[in-house]
Amino acid sequence: MNWPLFWALVLAFGVVISNIMLLKHAAGIKMPNVKPQPPAQQPPAVSVTPAQQPTCDQKLNIPE
């Protein structure tokens, strides 16, 4: 008998059977009701003054 083939088949059947058993177990578990979340408040808009804007000499600090 081809032993690697035998062990591969045993492993495959074991995975299939364990997944079926897990699904049967999970079918009996009650999920909690999820309450709807209130809409998130957006942060206030930040205005940039001309003194804070980068000039031509400055580079933006953007990671590449």
Contacts in CASP RR format, 6 or more apart in sequence:
PFRMAT RR
TARGET T0000
AUTHOR 0000-0000-0000
METHOD contacts of the structure
MODEL  1
MNWPLFWALVLAFGVVISNIMLLKHAAGIKMPNVKPQPPAQQPPAVSVTP
AQQPTCDQKLNIPE
54 60 0 8 1.000
END
